[in-house]
Amino acid sequence: MATFGEVMKYLAPGKEYYGYGPEYEDIIWMDGDAPFTKTEFLAAFDKVDEMKAKAKADAEAKIKALGLTVEDIKALFS
C-alpha cells in the first residue's frame, strides 16, 4: 500500500507542506495553494501502488533475463 509520503512525492514534488495526519484535510501548504484535489489525492494511492508493482515486475524480469533468481539477488543483500 502506498504511503502518505509516497503519494505526496508523486503529486507535489518539491512543494512545501506540513502533514499533521494522513488525510487530505491534514495537509497545510506553506504557500497556501493545494496543487491537487481530494479526489486526485485519494486516486493517487492506487496509481502509486500500480507504479510500484510495475517497477517490481520490471526489475524481476531483468533479474530473470540475467539468469538469476530473486533469491540470488536477496542473498547478496542479506
N, CA, C, O and CB atoms as a CASP TS submission, in Angstrom:
PFRMAT TS
TARGET T0000
AUTHOR 0000-0000-0000
METHOD Language model
MODEL 1
PARENT N/A
ATOM      1  N   MET     1       0.844  -1.187   0.000  1.00  0.00           N
ATOM      2  CA  MET     1       0.000   0.000   0.000  1.00  0.00           C
ATOM      3  C   MET     1       0.885   1.245   0.000  1.00  0.00           C
ATOM      4  O   MET     1       1.841   1.350   0.769  1.00  0.00           O
ATOM      5  CB  MET     1      -0.958   0.001   1.224  1.00  0.00           C
ATOM      6  N   ALA     2       0.553   2.154  -0.852  1.00  0.00           N
ATOM      7  CA  ALA     2       1.295   3.413  -0.932  1.00  0.00           C
ATOM      8  C   ALA     2       1.158   4.184   0.383  1.00  0.00           C
ATOM      9  O   ALA     2       0.123   4.135   1.049  1.00  0.00           O
ATOM     10  CB  ALA     2       0.789   4.274  -2.123  1.00  0.00           C
ATOM     11  N   THR     3       2.207   4.880   0.729  1.00  0.00           N
ATOM     12  CA  THR     3       2.185   5.676   1.949  1.00  0.00           C
ATOM     13  C   THR     3       1.808   7.122   1.624  1.00  0.00           C
ATOM     14  O   THR     3       1.843   7.548   0.469  1.00  0.00           O
ATOM     15  CB  THR     3       3.555   5.619   2.661  1.00  0.00           C
ATOM     16  N   PHE     4       1.454   7.850   2.652  1.00  0.00           N
ATOM     17  CA  PHE     4       1.143   9.274   2.517  1.00  0.00           C
ATOM     18  C   PHE     4       2.330   9.995   1.871  1.00  0.00           C
ATOM     19  O   PHE     4       2.154  10.789   0.946  1.00  0.00           O
ATOM     20  CB  PHE     4       0.803   9.904   3.905  1.00  0.00           C
ATOM     21  N   GLY     5       3.533   9.714   2.365  1.00  0.00           N
ATOM     22  CA  GLY     5       4.730  10.367   1.844  1.00  0.00           C
ATOM     23  C   GLY     5       4.980  10.064   0.375  1.00  0.00           C
ATOM     24  O   GLY     5       5.365  10.953  -0.385  1.00  0.00           O
ATOM     25  N   GLU     6       4.765   8.816  -0.034  1.00  0.00           N
ATOM     26  CA  GLU     6       4.949   8.442  -1.441  1.00  0.00           C
ATOM     27  C   GLU     6       3.949   9.180  -2.333  1.00  0.00           C
ATOM     28  O   GLU     6       4.299   9.644  -3.419  1.00  0.00           O
ATOM     29  CB  GLU     6       4.796   6.915  -1.618  1.00  0.00           C
ATOM     30  N   VAL     7       2.729   9.282  -1.876  1.00  0.00           N
ATOM     31  CA  VAL     7       1.696   9.973  -2.650  1.00  0.00           C
ATOM     32  C   VAL     7       2.024  11.461  -2.762  1.00  0.00           C
ATOM     33  O   VAL     7       1.870  12.061  -3.826  1.00  0.00           O
ATOM     34  CB  VAL     7       0.305   9.776  -2.000  1.00  0.00           C
ATOM     35  N   MET     8       2.471  12.040  -1.672  1.00  0.00           N
ATOM     36  CA  MET     8       2.820  13.462  -1.701  1.00  0.00           C
ATOM     37  C   MET     8       4.005  13.711  -2.631  1.00  0.00           C
ATOM     38  O   MET     8       4.025  14.708  -3.352  1.00  0.00           O
ATOM     39  CB  MET     8       3.145  13.968  -0.285  1.00  0.00           C
ATOM     40  N   LYS     9       4.975  12.829  -2.621  1.00  0.00           N
ATOM     41  CA  LYS     9       6.130  12.967  -3.505  1.00  0.00           C
ATOM     42  C   LYS     9       5.705  12.846  -4.964  1.00  0.00           C
ATOM     43  O   LYS     9       6.242  13.540  -5.827  1.00  0.00           O
ATOM     44  CB  LYS     9       7.196  11.910  -3.171  1.00  0.00           C
ATOM     45  N   TYR    10       4.749  11.972  -5.240  1.00  0.00           N
ATOM     46  CA  TYR    10       4.233  11.775  -6.595  1.00  0.00           C
ATOM     47  C   TYR    10       3.418  12.986  -7.062  1.00  0.00           C
ATOM     48  O   TYR    10       3.599  13.463  -8.182  1.00  0.00           O
ATOM     49  CB  TYR    10       3.373  10.506  -6.654  1.00  0.00           C
ATOM     50  N   LEU    11       2.528  13.475  -6.211  1.00  0.00           N
ATOM     51  CA  LEU    11       1.618  14.551  -6.604  1.00  0.00           C
ATOM     52  C   LEU    11       2.217  15.952  -6.517  1.00  0.00           C
ATOM     53  O   LEU    11       1.861  16.834  -7.299  1.00  0.00           O
ATOM     54  CB  LEU    11       0.402  14.497  -5.755  1.00  0.00           C
ATOM     55  N   ALA    12       3.121  16.153  -5.572  1.00  0.00           N
ATOM     56  CA  ALA    12       3.611  17.509  -5.325  1.00  0.00           C
ATOM     57  C   ALA    12       5.126  17.527  -5.090  1.00  0.00           C
ATOM     58  O   ALA    12       5.587  17.974  -4.040  1.00  0.00           O
ATOM     59  CB  ALA    12       2.888  18.119  -4.119  1.00  0.00           C
ATOM     60  N   PRO    13       5.893  17.043  -6.062  1.00  0.00           N
ATOM     61  CA  PRO    13       7.343  17.039  -5.854  1.00  0.00           C
ATOM     62  C   PRO    13       7.866  18.470  -5.692  1.00  0.00           C
ATOM     63  O   PRO    13       7.568  19.358  -6.491  1.00  0.00           O
ATOM     64  CB  PRO    13       8.057  16.337  -7.033  1.00  0.00           C
ATOM     65  N   GLY    14       8.641  18.657  -4.652  1.00  0.00           N
ATOM     66  CA  GLY    14       9.235  19.965  -4.420  1.00  0.00           C
ATOM     67  C   GLY    14       8.344  20.977  -3.717  1.00  0.00           C
ATOM     68  O   GLY    14       8.827  22.033  -3.309  1.00  0.00           O
ATOM     69  N   LYS    15       7.055  20.683  -3.564  1.00  0.00           N
ATOM     70  CA  LYS    15       6.165  21.607  -2.861  1.00  0.00           C
ATOM     71  C   LYS    15       6.389  21.473  -1.358  1.00  0.00           C
ATOM     72  O   LYS    15       6.618  20.376  -0.850  1.00  0.00           O
ATOM     73  CB  LYS    15       4.674  21.332  -3.222  1.00  0.00           C
ATOM     74  N   GLU    16       6.321  22.583  -0.665  1.00  0.00           N
ATOM     75  CA  GLU    16       6.496  22.564   0.782  1.00  0.00           C
ATOM     76  C   GLU    16       5.136  22.471   1.470  1.00  0.00           C
ATOM     77  O   GLU    16       4.212  23.232   1.182  1.00  0.00           O
ATOM     78  CB  GLU    16       7.260  23.820   1.256  1.00  0.00           C
ATOM     79  N   TYR    17       5.052  21.527   2.374  1.00  0.00           N
ATOM     80  CA  TYR    17       3.808  21.303   3.105  1.00  0.00           C
ATOM     81  C   TYR    17       4.142  20.740   4.475  1.00  0.00           C
ATOM     82  O   TYR    17       5.268  20.323   4.748  1.00  0.00           O
ATOM     83  CB  TYR    17       2.860  20.344   2.328  1.00  0.00           C
ATOM     84  N   TYR    18       3.143  20.741   5.313  1.00  0.00           N
ATOM     85  CA  TYR    18       3.230  20.094   6.611  1.00  0.00           C
ATOM     86  C   TYR    18       2.018  19.189   6.712  1.00  0.00           C
ATOM     87  O   TYR    18       0.888  19.637   6.521  1.00  0.00           O
ATOM     88  CB  TYR    18       3.288  21.137   7.795  1.00  0.00           C
ATOM     89  N   GLY    19       2.242  17.931   7.006  1.00  0.00           N
ATOM     90  CA  GLY    19       1.135  16.994   7.173  1.00  0.00           C
ATOM     91  C   GLY    19       1.078  16.551   8.618  1.00  0.00           C
ATOM     92  O   GLY    19       1.987  15.869   9.092  1.00  0.00           O
ATOM     93  N   TYR    20       0.041  16.921   9.317  1.00  0.00           N
ATOM     94  CA  TYR    20      -0.074  16.528  10.726  1.00  0.00           C
ATOM     95  C   TYR    20      -0.910  15.270  10.894  1.00  0.00           C
ATOM     96  O   TYR    20      -1.215  14.870  12.017  1.00  0.00           O
ATOM     97  CB  TYR    20      -0.681  17.660  11.544  1.00  0.00           C
ATOM     98  N   GLY    21      -1.281  14.648   9.787  1.00  0.00           N
ATOM     99  CA  GLY    21      -2.015  13.391   9.773  1.00  0.00           C
ATOM    100  C   GLY    21      -2.058  12.857   8.353  1.00  0.00           C
ATOM    101  O   GLY    21      -1.590  13.528   7.433  1.00  0.00           O
ATOM    102  N   PRO    22      -2.602  11.675   8.152  1.00  0.00           N
ATOM    103  CA  PRO    22      -2.578  11.045   6.835  1.00  0.00           C
ATOM    104  C   PRO    22      -3.738  11.409   5.898  1.00  0.00           C
ATOM    105  O   PRO    22      -3.850  10.840   4.813  1.00  0.00           O
ATOM    106  CB  PRO    22      -2.559   9.588   7.014  1.00  0.00           C
ATOM    107  N   GLU    23      -4.572  12.316   6.291  1.00  0.00           N
ATOM    108  CA  GLU    23      -5.741  12.669   5.488  1.00  0.00           C
ATOM    109  C   GLU    23      -5.488  13.938   4.665  1.00  0.00           C
ATOM    110  O   GLU    23      -4.628  14.750   5.006  1.00  0.00           O
ATOM    111  CB  GLU    23      -6.966  12.863   6.393  1.00  0.00           C
ATOM    112  N   TYR    24      -6.242  14.091   3.591  1.00  0.00           N
ATOM    113  CA  TYR    24      -6.129  15.276   2.737  1.00  0.00           C
ATOM    114  C   TYR    24      -6.315  16.559   3.545  1.00  0.00           C
ATOM    115  O   TYR    24      -5.611  17.549   3.342  1.00  0.00           O
ATOM    116  CB  TYR    24      -7.161  15.216   1.604  1.00  0.00           C
ATOM    117  N   GLU    25      -7.268  16.519   4.456  1.00  0.00           N
ATOM    118  CA  GLU    25      -7.555  17.693   5.274  1.00  0.00           C
ATOM    119  C   GLU    25      -6.424  18.025   6.256  1.00  0.00           C
ATOM    120  O   GLU    25      -6.400  19.113   6.832  1.00  0.00           O
ATOM    121  CB  GLU    25      -8.843  17.478   6.036  1.00  0.00           C
ATOM    122  N   ASP    26      -5.506  17.101   6.443  1.00  0.00           N
ATOM    123  CA  ASP    26      -4.400  17.292   7.381  1.00  0.00           C
ATOM    124  C   ASP    26      -3.182  17.967   6.741  1.00  0.00           C
ATOM    125  O   ASP    26      -2.163  18.157   7.405  1.00  0.00           O
ATOM    126  CB  ASP    26      -3.990  15.956   7.960  1.00  0.00           C
ATOM    127  N   ILE    27      -3.278  18.323   5.477  1.00  0.00           N
ATOM    128  CA  ILE    27      -2.150  18.934   4.769  1.00  0.00           C
ATOM    129  C   ILE    27      -2.245  20.451   4.869  1.00  0.00           C
ATOM    130  O   ILE    27      -3.277  21.048   4.565  1.00  0.00           O
ATOM    131  CB  ILE    27      -2.120  18.488   3.281  1.00  0.00           C
ATOM    132  N   ILE    28      -1.161  21.050   5.296  1.00  0.00           N
ATOM    133  CA  ILE    28      -1.059  22.510   5.334  1.00  0.00           C
ATOM    134  C   ILE    28       0.024  22.898   4.335  1.00  0.00           C
ATOM    135  O   ILE    28       1.179  22.496   4.473  1.00  0.00           O
ATOM    136  CB  ILE    28      -0.726  23.047   6.793  1.00  0.00           C
ATOM    137  N   TRP    29      -0.355  23.679   3.328  1.00  0.00           N
ATOM    138  CA  TRP    29       0.589  24.096   2.288  1.00  0.00           C
ATOM    139  C   TRP    29       1.288  25.368   2.720  1.00  0.00           C
ATOM    140  O   TRP    29       0.642  26.319   3.159  1.00  0.00           O
ATOM    141  CB  TRP    29      -0.130  24.307   0.934  1.00  0.00           C
ATOM    142  N   MET    30       2.594  25.387   2.599  1.00  0.00           N
ATOM    143  CA  MET    30       3.368  26.542   3.030  1.00  0.00           C
ATOM    144  C   MET    30       3.092  27.766   2.159  1.00  0.00           C
ATOM    145  O   MET    30       3.189  28.899   2.633  1.00  0.00           O
ATOM    146  CB  MET    30       4.850  26.213   3.007  1.00  0.00           C
ATOM    147  N   ASP    31       2.746  27.543   0.879  1.00  0.00           N
ATOM    148  CA  ASP    31       2.429  28.687   0.014  1.00  0.00           C
ATOM    149  C   ASP    31       0.923  28.914  -0.098  1.00  0.00           C
ATOM    150  O   ASP    31       0.474  29.793  -0.834  1.00  0.00           O
ATOM    151  CB  ASP    31       3.022  28.476  -1.380  1.00  0.00           C
ATOM    152  N   GLY    32       0.147  28.118   0.637  1.00  0.00           N
ATOM    153  CA  GLY    32      -1.292  28.301   0.682  1.00  0.00           C
ATOM    154  C   GLY    32      -2.083  27.684  -0.447  1.00  0.00           C
ATOM    155  O   GLY    32      -3.313  27.683  -0.403  1.00  0.00           O
ATOM    156  N   ASP    33      -1.410  27.155  -1.462  1.00  0.00           N
ATOM    157  CA  ASP    33      -2.110  26.611  -2.624  1.00  0.00           C
ATOM    158  C   ASP    33      -2.010  25.091  -2.680  1.00  0.00           C
ATOM    159  O   ASP    33      -0.908  24.542  -2.708  1.00  0.00           O
ATOM    160  CB  ASP    33      -1.551  27.215  -3.906  1.00  0.00           C
ATOM    161  N   ALA    34      -3.139  24.416  -2.696  1.00  0.00           N
ATOM    162  CA  ALA    34      -3.161  22.962  -2.871  1.00  0.00           C
ATOM    163  C   ALA    34      -3.056  22.660  -4.365  1.00  0.00           C
ATOM    164  O   ALA    34      -3.900  23.113  -5.139  1.00  0.00           O
ATOM    165  CB  ALA    34      -4.467  22.329  -2.255  1.00  0.00           C
ATOM    166  N   PRO    35      -2.039  21.905  -4.787  1.00  0.00           N
ATOM    167  CA  PRO    35      -1.852  21.634  -6.209  1.00  0.00           C
ATOM    168  C   PRO    35      -2.717  20.488  -6.743  1.00  0.00           C
ATOM    169  O   PRO    35      -2.628  20.148  -7.923  1.00  0.00           O
ATOM    170  CB  PRO    35      -0.414  21.325  -6.467  1.00  0.00           C
ATOM    171  N   PHE    36      -3.545  19.895  -5.891  1.00  0.00           N
ATOM    172  CA  PHE    36      -4.411  18.793  -6.320  1.00  0.00           C
ATOM    173  C   PHE    36      -5.645  18.740  -5.425  1.00  0.00           C
ATOM    174  O   PHE    36      -5.667  19.299  -4.328  1.00  0.00           O
ATOM    175  CB  PHE    36      -3.647  17.436  -6.283  1.00  0.00           C
ATOM    176  N   THR    37      -6.660  18.060  -5.917  1.00  0.00           N
ATOM    177  CA  THR    37      -7.921  17.938  -5.178  1.00  0.00           C
ATOM    178  C   THR    37      -7.888  16.705  -4.273  1.00  0.00           C
ATOM    179  O   THR    37      -6.980  15.878  -4.355  1.00  0.00           O
ATOM    180  CB  THR    37      -9.122  17.856  -6.157  1.00  0.00           C
ATOM    181  N   LYS    38      -8.887  16.605  -3.420  1.00  0.00           N
ATOM    182  CA  LYS    38      -9.002  15.432  -2.556  1.00  0.00           C
ATOM    183  C   LYS    38      -9.218  14.181  -3.406  1.00  0.00           C
ATOM    184  O   LYS    38      -8.669  13.124  -3.092  1.00  0.00           O
ATOM    185  CB  LYS    38     -10.161  15.607  -1.544  1.00  0.00           C
ATOM    186  N   THR    39      -9.993  14.282  -4.454  1.00  0.00           N
ATOM    187  CA  THR    39     -10.231  13.145  -5.344  1.00  0.00           C
ATOM    188  C   THR    39      -8.926  12.678  -5.986  1.00  0.00           C
ATOM    189  O   THR    39      -8.663  11.478  -6.065  1.00  0.00           O
ATOM    190  CB  THR    39     -11.256  13.518  -6.430  1.00  0.00           C
ATOM    191  N   GLU    40      -8.114  13.626  -6.444  1.00  0.00           N
ATOM    192  CA  GLU    40      -6.818  13.279  -7.034  1.00  0.00           C
ATOM    193  C   GLU    40      -5.894  12.648  -5.992  1.00  0.00           C
ATOM    194  O   GLU    40      -5.160  11.705  -6.287  1.00  0.00           O
ATOM    195  CB  GLU    40      -6.154  14.528  -7.644  1.00  0.00           C
ATOM    196  N   PHE    41      -5.940  13.181  -4.776  1.00  0.00           N
ATOM    197  CA  PHE    41      -5.133  12.651  -3.679  1.00  0.00           C
ATOM    198  C   PHE    41      -5.494  11.192  -3.408  1.00  0.00           C
ATOM    199  O   PHE    41      -4.612  10.339  -3.314  1.00  0.00           O
ATOM    200  CB  PHE    41      -5.328  13.498  -2.403  1.00  0.00           C
ATOM    201  N   LEU    42      -6.772  10.909  -3.286  1.00  0.00           N
ATOM    202  CA  LEU    42      -7.213   9.543  -2.995  1.00  0.00           C
ATOM    203  C   LEU    42      -6.892   8.589  -4.143  1.00  0.00           C
ATOM    204  O   LEU    42      -6.487   7.452  -3.905  1.00  0.00           O
ATOM    205  CB  LEU    42      -8.712   9.522  -2.709  1.00  0.00           C
ATOM    206  N   ALA    43      -7.069   9.037  -5.373  1.00  0.00           N
ATOM    207  CA  ALA    43      -6.773   8.198  -6.540  1.00  0.00           C
ATOM    208  C   ALA    43      -5.280   7.919  -6.668  1.00  0.00           C
ATOM    209  O   ALA    43      -4.885   6.890  -7.217  1.00  0.00           O
ATOM    210  CB  ALA    43      -7.284   8.865  -7.815  1.00  0.00           C
ATOM    211  N   ALA    44      -4.461   8.818  -6.171  1.00  0.00           N
ATOM    212  CA  ALA    44      -3.009   8.669  -6.283  1.00  0.00           C
ATOM    213  C   ALA    44      -2.489   7.470  -5.499  1.00  0.00           C
ATOM    214  O   ALA    44      -1.446   6.921  -5.857  1.00  0.00           O
ATOM    215  CB  ALA    44      -2.319   9.929  -5.803  1.00  0.00           C
ATOM    216  N   PHE    45      -3.173   7.048  -4.452  1.00  0.00           N
ATOM    217  CA  PHE    45      -2.734   5.871  -3.702  1.00  0.00           C
ATOM    218  C   PHE    45      -2.725   4.647  -4.612  1.00  0.00           C
ATOM    219  O   PHE    45      -1.768   3.873  -4.603  1.00  0.00           O
ATOM    220  CB  PHE    45      -3.648   5.628  -2.477  1.00  0.00           C
ATOM    221  N   ASP    46      -3.789   4.469  -5.399  1.00  0.00           N
ATOM    222  CA  ASP    46      -3.847   3.348  -6.342  1.00  0.00           C
ATOM    223  C   ASP    46      -2.800   3.501  -7.440  1.00  0.00           C
ATOM    224  O   ASP    46      -2.158   2.525  -7.827  1.00  0.00           O
ATOM    225  CB  ASP    46      -5.246   3.241  -6.962  1.00  0.00           C
ATOM    226  N   LYS    47      -2.628   4.715  -7.941  1.00  0.00           N
ATOM    227  CA  LYS    47      -1.659   4.975  -9.003  1.00  0.00           C
ATOM    228  C   LYS    47      -0.240   4.667  -8.535  1.00  0.00           C
ATOM    229  O   LYS    47       0.527   4.035  -9.262  1.00  0.00           O
ATOM    230  CB  LYS    47      -1.758   6.431  -9.471  1.00  0.00           C
ATOM    231  N   VAL    48       0.112   5.102  -7.347  1.00  0.00           N
ATOM    232  CA  VAL    48       1.451   4.834  -6.815  1.00  0.00           C
ATOM    233  C   VAL    48       1.632   3.330  -6.596  1.00  0.00           C
ATOM    234  O   VAL    48       2.706   2.795  -6.871  1.00  0.00           O
ATOM    235  CB  VAL    48       1.681   5.610  -5.485  1.00  0.00           C
ATOM    236  N   ASP    49       0.602   2.649  -6.108  1.00  0.00           N
ATOM    237  CA  ASP    49       0.682   1.196  -5.960  1.00  0.00           C
ATOM    238  C   ASP    49       0.926   0.523  -7.312  1.00  0.00           C
ATOM    239  O   ASP    49       1.741  -0.395  -7.408  1.00  0.00           O
ATOM    240  CB  ASP    49      -0.608   0.651  -5.320  1.00  0.00           C
ATOM    241  N   GLU    50       0.228   0.971  -8.349  1.00  0.00           N
ATOM    242  CA  GLU    50       0.427   0.418  -9.696  1.00  0.00           C
ATOM    243  C   GLU    50       1.858   0.656 -10.177  1.00  0.00           C
ATOM    244  O   GLU    50       2.482  -0.240 -10.746  1.00  0.00           O
ATOM    245  CB  GLU    50      -0.577   1.042 -10.690  1.00  0.00           C
ATOM    246  N   MET    51       2.370   1.850  -9.952  1.00  0.00           N
ATOM    247  CA  MET    51       3.730   2.182 -10.375  1.00  0.00           C
ATOM    248  C   MET    51       4.756   1.315  -9.646  1.00  0.00           C
ATOM    249  O   MET    51       5.717   0.844 -10.255  1.00  0.00           O
ATOM    250  CB  MET    51       4.022   3.669 -10.125  1.00  0.00           C
ATOM    251  N   LYS    52       4.555   1.106  -8.353  1.00  0.00           N
ATOM    252  CA  LYS    52       5.469   0.275  -7.584  1.00  0.00           C
ATOM    253  C   LYS    52       5.417  -1.177  -8.054  1.00  0.00           C
ATOM    254  O   LYS    52       6.454  -1.833  -8.155  1.00  0.00           O
ATOM    255  CB  LYS    52       5.138   0.362  -6.095  1.00  0.00           C
ATOM    256  N   ALA    53       4.226  -1.678  -8.338  1.00  0.00           N
ATOM    257  CA  ALA    53       4.081  -3.055  -8.807  1.00  0.00           C
ATOM    258  C   ALA    53       4.748  -3.232 -10.173  1.00  0.00           C
ATOM    259  O   ALA    53       5.395  -4.251 -10.420  1.00  0.00           O
ATOM    260  CB  ALA    53       2.591  -3.443  -8.885  1.00  0.00           C
ATOM    261  N   LYS    54       4.596  -2.259 -11.048  1.00  0.00           N
ATOM    262  CA  LYS    54       5.222  -2.333 -12.367  1.00  0.00           C
ATOM    263  C   LYS    54       6.735  -2.291 -12.244  1.00  0.00           C
ATOM    264  O   LYS    54       7.429  -3.045 -12.927  1.00  0.00           O
ATOM    265  CB  LYS    54       4.734  -1.190 -13.264  1.00  0.00           C
ATOM    266  N   ALA    55       7.252  -1.431 -11.394  1.00  0.00           N
ATOM    267  CA  ALA    55       8.698  -1.331 -11.193  1.00  0.00           C
ATOM    268  C   ALA    55       9.251  -2.653 -10.656  1.00  0.00           C
ATOM    269  O   ALA    55      10.326  -3.092 -11.065  1.00  0.00           O
ATOM    270  CB  ALA    55       9.034  -0.173 -10.224  1.00  0.00           C
ATOM    271  N   LYS    56       8.518  -3.278  -9.746  1.00  0.00           N
ATOM    272  CA  LYS    56       8.957  -4.557  -9.191  1.00  0.00           C
ATOM    273  C   LYS    56       8.944  -5.638 -10.273  1.00  0.00           C
ATOM    274  O   LYS    56       9.894  -6.413 -10.381  1.00  0.00           O
ATOM    275  CB  LYS    56       8.057  -4.972  -8.004  1.00  0.00           C
ATOM    276  N   ALA    57       7.887  -5.696 -11.066  1.00  0.00           N
ATOM    277  CA  ALA    57       7.803  -6.694 -12.131  1.00  0.00           C
ATOM    278  C   ALA    57       8.909  -6.483 -13.165  1.00  0.00           C
ATOM    279  O   ALA    57       9.506  -7.449 -13.640  1.00  0.00           O
ATOM    280  CB  ALA    57       6.425  -6.637 -12.810  1.00  0.00           C
ATOM    281  N   ASP    58       9.183  -5.233 -13.511  1.00  0.00           N
ATOM    282  CA  ASP    58      10.256  -4.928 -14.459  1.00  0.00           C
ATOM    283  C   ASP    58      11.613  -5.373 -13.912  1.00  0.00           C
ATOM    284  O   ASP    58      12.424  -5.946 -14.640  1.00  0.00           O
ATOM    285  CB  ASP    58      10.281  -3.422 -14.775  1.00  0.00           C
ATOM    286  N   ALA    59      11.852  -5.109 -12.646  1.00  0.00           N
ATOM    287  CA  ALA    59      13.125  -5.498 -12.030  1.00  0.00           C
ATOM    288  C   ALA    59      13.263  -7.016 -11.995  1.00  0.00           C
ATOM    289  O   ALA    59      14.339  -7.546 -12.272  1.00  0.00           O
ATOM    290  CB  ALA    59      13.236  -4.922 -10.604  1.00  0.00           C
ATOM    291  N   GLU    60      12.192  -7.714 -11.660  1.00  0.00           N
ATOM    292  CA  GLU    60      12.232  -9.175 -11.627  1.00  0.00           C
ATOM    293  C   GLU    60      12.485  -9.742 -13.020  1.00  0.00           C
ATOM    294  O   GLU    60      13.212 -10.726 -13.159  1.00  0.00           O
ATOM    295  CB  GLU    60      10.921  -9.735 -11.059  1.00  0.00           C
ATOM    296  N   ALA    61      11.899  -9.138 -14.052  1.00  0.00           N
ATOM    297  CA  ALA    61      12.119  -9.599 -15.426  1.00  0.00           C
ATOM    298  C   ALA    61      13.581  -9.415 -15.819  1.00  0.00           C
ATOM    299  O   ALA    61      14.160 -10.276 -16.481  1.00  0.00           O
ATOM    300  CB  ALA    61      11.200  -8.841 -16.410  1.00  0.00           C
ATOM    301  N   LYS    62      14.176  -8.302 -15.417  1.00  0.00           N
ATOM    302  CA  LYS    62      15.588  -8.056 -15.728  1.00  0.00           C
ATOM    303  C   LYS    62      16.492  -9.056 -15.007  1.00  0.00           C
ATOM    304  O   LYS    62      17.477  -9.533 -15.570  1.00  0.00           O
ATOM    305  CB  LYS    62      15.979  -6.619 -15.342  1.00  0.00           C
ATOM    306  N   ILE    63      16.147  -9.364 -13.767  1.00  0.00           N
ATOM    307  CA  ILE    63      16.919 -10.339 -12.997  1.00  0.00           C
ATOM    308  C   ILE    63      16.861 -11.703 -13.689  1.00  0.00           C
ATOM    309  O   ILE    63      17.885 -12.367 -13.853  1.00  0.00           O
ATOM    310  CB  ILE    63      16.385 -10.441 -11.540  1.00  0.00           C
ATOM    311  N   LYS    64      15.668 -12.109 -14.089  1.00  0.00           N
ATOM    312  CA  LYS    64      15.497 -13.398 -14.761  1.00  0.00           C
ATOM    313  C   LYS    64      16.220 -13.431 -16.098  1.00  0.00           C
ATOM    314  O   LYS    64      16.759 -14.469 -16.484  1.00  0.00           O
ATOM    315  CB  LYS    64      14.019 -13.695 -14.965  1.00  0.00           C
ATOM    316  N   ALA    65      16.238 -12.302 -16.814  1.00  0.00           N
ATOM    317  CA  ALA    65      16.938 -12.235 -18.106  1.00  0.00           C
ATOM    318  C   ALA    65      18.440 -12.451 -17.931  1.00  0.00           C
ATOM    319  O   ALA    65      19.119 -12.891 -18.859  1.00  0.00           O
ATOM    320  CB  ALA    65      16.681 -10.877 -18.788  1.00  0.00           C
ATOM    321  N   LEU    66      18.953 -12.145 -16.747  1.00  0.00           N
ATOM    322  CA  LEU    66      20.365 -12.368 -16.448  1.00  0.00           C
ATOM    323  C   LEU    66      20.638 -13.805 -16.007  1.00  0.00           C
ATOM    324  O   LEU    66      21.786 -14.188 -15.781  1.00  0.00           O
ATOM    325  CB  LEU    66      20.827 -11.402 -15.369  1.00  0.00           C
ATOM    326  N   GLY    67      19.579 -14.590 -15.887  1.00  0.00           N
ATOM    327  CA  GLY    67      19.728 -15.973 -15.448  1.00  0.00           C
ATOM    328  C   GLY    67      19.778 -16.115 -13.942  1.00  0.00           C
ATOM    329  O   GLY    67      20.206 -17.148 -13.427  1.00  0.00           O
ATOM    330  N   LEU    68      19.351 -15.100 -13.241  1.00  0.00           N
ATOM    331  CA  LEU    68      19.347 -15.117 -11.786  1.00  0.00           C
ATOM    332  C   LEU    68      17.921 -15.274 -11.270  1.00  0.00           C
ATOM    333  O   LEU    68      16.952 -15.136 -12.017  1.00  0.00           O
ATOM    334  CB  LEU    68      19.986 -13.834 -11.225  1.00  0.00           C
ATOM    335  N   THR    69      17.819 -15.561 -10.003  1.00  0.00           N
ATOM    336  CA  THR    69      16.506 -15.597  -9.354  1.00  0.00           C
ATOM    337  C   THR    69      16.434 -14.434  -8.368  1.00  0.00           C
ATOM    338  O   THR    69      17.446 -13.828  -8.017  1.00  0.00           O
ATOM    339  CB  THR    69      16.259 -16.973  -8.628  1.00  0.00           C
ATOM    340  N   VAL    70      15.252 -14.152  -7.946  1.00  0.00           N
ATOM    341  CA  VAL    70      15.066 -13.111  -6.945  1.00  0.00           C
ATOM    342  C   VAL    70      15.816 -13.509  -5.668  1.00  0.00           C
ATOM    343  O   VAL    70      16.384 -12.654  -4.988  1.00  0.00           O
ATOM    344  CB  VAL    70      13.548 -12.882  -6.655  1.00  0.00           C
ATOM    345  N   GLU    71      15.816 -14.785  -5.350  1.00  0.00           N
ATOM    346  CA  GLU    71      16.529 -15.268  -4.167  1.00  0.00           C
ATOM    347  C   GLU    71      18.030 -15.005  -4.285  1.00  0.00           C
ATOM    348  O   GLU    71      18.677 -14.667  -3.294  1.00  0.00           O
ATOM    349  CB  GLU    71      16.270 -16.768  -3.962  1.00  0.00           C
ATOM    350  N   ASP    72      18.591 -15.159  -5.499  1.00  0.00           N
ATOM    351  CA  ASP    72      20.014 -14.857  -5.708  1.00  0.00           C
ATOM    352  C   ASP    72      20.310 -13.411  -5.331  1.00  0.00           C
ATOM    353  O   ASP    72      21.289 -13.122  -4.643  1.00  0.00           O
ATOM    354  CB  ASP    72      20.421 -15.119  -7.177  1.00  0.00           C
ATOM    355  N   ILE    73      19.456 -12.516  -5.789  1.00  0.00           N
ATOM    356  CA  ILE    73      19.669 -11.091  -5.507  1.00  0.00           C
ATOM    357  C   ILE    73      19.490 -10.814  -4.013  1.00  0.00           C
ATOM    358  O   ILE    73      20.273 -10.073  -3.418  1.00  0.00           O
ATOM    359  CB  ILE    73      18.692 -10.218  -6.338  1.00  0.00           C
ATOM    360  N   LYS    74      18.468 -11.404  -3.416  1.00  0.00           N
ATOM    361  CA  LYS    74      18.250 -11.203  -1.981  1.00  0.00           C
ATOM    362  C   LYS    74      19.452 -11.686  -1.180  1.00  0.00           C
ATOM    363  O   LYS    74      19.811 -11.074  -0.174  1.00  0.00           O
ATOM    364  CB  LYS    74      16.980 -11.935  -1.520  1.00  0.00           C
ATOM    365  N   ALA    75      20.078 -12.779  -1.614  1.00  0.00           N
ATOM    366  CA  ALA    75      21.228 -13.320  -0.903  1.00  0.00           C
ATOM    367  C   ALA    75      22.390 -12.334  -0.904  1.00  0.00           C
ATOM    368  O   ALA    75      23.190 -12.325   0.031  1.00  0.00           O
ATOM    369  CB  ALA    75      21.661 -14.643  -1.526  1.00  0.00           C
ATOM    370  N   LEU    76      22.491 -11.517  -1.924  1.00  0.00           N
ATOM    371  CA  LEU    76      23.555 -10.524  -1.980  1.00  0.00           C
ATOM    372  C   LEU    76      23.437  -9.471  -0.879  1.00  0.00           C
ATOM    373  O   LEU    76      24.440  -8.921  -0.424  1.00  0.00           O
ATOM    374  CB  LEU    76      23.553  -9.850  -3.328  1.00  0.00           C
ATOM    375  N   PHE    77      22.212  -9.197  -0.459  1.00  0.00           N
ATOM    376  CA  PHE    77      21.968  -8.118   0.488  1.00  0.00           C
ATOM    377  C   PHE    77      21.618  -8.602   1.896  1.00  0.00           C
ATOM    378  O   PHE    77      21.200  -7.812   2.742  1.00  0.00           O
ATOM    379  CB  PHE    77      20.864  -7.250  -0.024  1.00  0.00           C
ATOM    380  N   SER    78      21.790  -9.903   2.143  1.00  0.00           N
ATOM    381  CA  SER    78      21.462 -10.403   3.487  1.00  0.00           C
ATOM    382  C   SER    78      22.712 -10.610   4.304  1.00  0.00           C
ATOM    383  O   SER    78      22.633 -11.027   5.459  1.00  0.00           O
ATOM    384  CB  SER    78      20.676 -11.712   3.405  1.00  0.00           C
TER
END
